Amino acid sequence: MDTTRHDSRYDLVSLARMAMVQHGLQPDFSREAVAELARLTAAAPAPSGVADLTAMLWCSIDNDDSRDLDQLTVAEPLAGGGTRILVAIADVDALVRKGSAIDHHAETNTTSVYTAARTFPMLPEKLSTDLTSLSAGEKRLAMVVDMKVTADGTIGEAKHYPAMVFNHAKLAYNSVSAWLDNAGPMPGPVAAAPGLDEALRLQDRVELDMRQKRQERGALRLETIEARPVYDDGKLIDMRPDPRNRAKDLIEDFMIAANVATAEFLAKKDFPTIRRVLAVPRRWDRIVYLAAEYGAKLPREPNAEALDEFLEDRRIHDPEHFPDISLSIVKMLGSGEYQLELPGRGGEGHFGLSLRDYTHSTAPNRRFPDLIAQRLLKAAIAGQPVPYGNDELAALASHCTLQEDNADKVERQIRKSAAALILASRIGSRYDAIVTGASEKGTWVRIGSPTAEGKLVRGFEGLDVGDKVRVELVHTDIERGFIDFARAPERR
């Protein structure tokens, strides 16, 4: 592949399409789905008697370039120091019917695929970025999770119901976070909506209380850095880190609360659910060893609260390298998966969040498990039968786990192809790296500038996840996304 051309975005899109097909994902919608889409010309209307919450100061906070807006948030103070927080989730099921051609595509891929070159949406963009998106300045039908939070951050009573909502401001993580941190100006859409500034500050305050309560239960405070592509006139010039910030934390905690509330509601209704599970880590012994290298002693048996205390200590004492430690821990914790949970039967829960009842429900434009949860929720509210059989849900849970893994592989491969494209002219350069994977299949390391991961092909003996090492770039293969390093002498 000619790395001097200026159409690298196009080249990466071609690679992404091939990678999707190789991993059992469909990059294009079927003719039947396209025909169905042509018949959809308007957003879902308000059913008779549905609540009208359009006057509330709803807003969305997402990435700068996001248009598939799944959720809105709002908060109101309550007497006694409590807070009412509401999460509105796009009613995708109102237009995407179970068994339709569009639904079949969503069920096949189960997720939107976000590559460094292009997003391959789970639903057609006419839906996900328009008719089923909670777009700014538009009235939209949504499923609302209405929660009460006490002054100490405890989430109490929660209600679920459909409502019409209105997005008063489309906001972005970085600008909102800078404003909340007093490091940047008030975002223009906030200034344009009277009262939204104080409403957002209330959301921020209650989120801090909610997070503190979660952490008291042992939820892990991890911080990994994702790399985002940077283009200049169509040419890929860098892969830069996209760190966590205050606004991302706000949305994450509100979505976790909504997901828990939905799982608990369905359980009370004796409905089966597809739970998001992260099992007790199998490599706890390696986590204990890693902590010991920093002078910390973890118990011999997995303990989320003790692990979080170690992570918080490293965050305070070495914030620069904390994302590297987090990445190492994430690798050793393993991947989450989807599992069917039947009424009255306890499941594994989510070790990282320290939660027993947890599902995915807040992103139905982007993830199929969330669309399934929405259909279950609507049936439970309406007193209707479960819209899926138990065997069907079990098969879907396994399929969603598989396809999420395949989507991750595609995203990782194209991220590596993008990094290989940038690094192709830098053979022989040396970098400080951290080991991110070590198994019989090989040893992988990550460098920081550009943010990239590659295989350590020489000098990997004795290394394990979390180890720091000096490496030299020896080879790149853009089409296959290969970046190869060799161990280099340490700095003197």
Secondary structure, 3 states (H helix, E strand, C coil): CCCCCCCHHHHHHHHHHHHHHHCCCCCCCCHHHHHHHHCCCCCCCCCCCCEECCCCCCEEEECCCCCCCCEEEEEEECHHHCEEEEEEEECHHHCCCCCCHHHHHHHHHCECEECCCCEECCCCHHHHHHHCCCCECCEEEEEEEEEEECCCCCEEEEEEEEEEEEECCEEEHHHHHHHHCCCCCCCHHHHCCCCHHHHHHHHHHHHHHHHHHHHHCCCCCCCCCEEEEEEECCEEEEEEEECCCHHHHHHHHHHHHHHHHHHHHHHHCCCCEEEEEECCCCCHHHHHHHHHHCCCCCCCCCCHHHHHHHHHHHHHHCCCCHHHHHHHHHHHHCCCEEEEECCCCCCCCECCCCECCCECCCCCCCEHHHHHHHHHHHHHHHCCCCCCCHHHHHHHHHHHHHHHHHHHHHHHHHHHHHHHHHHCCCCCCEEEEEEEEEECCEEEEEEECCEEEEEEEECCCCCCCCCEEEEEEEEEECCCCEEEEEECCCCC
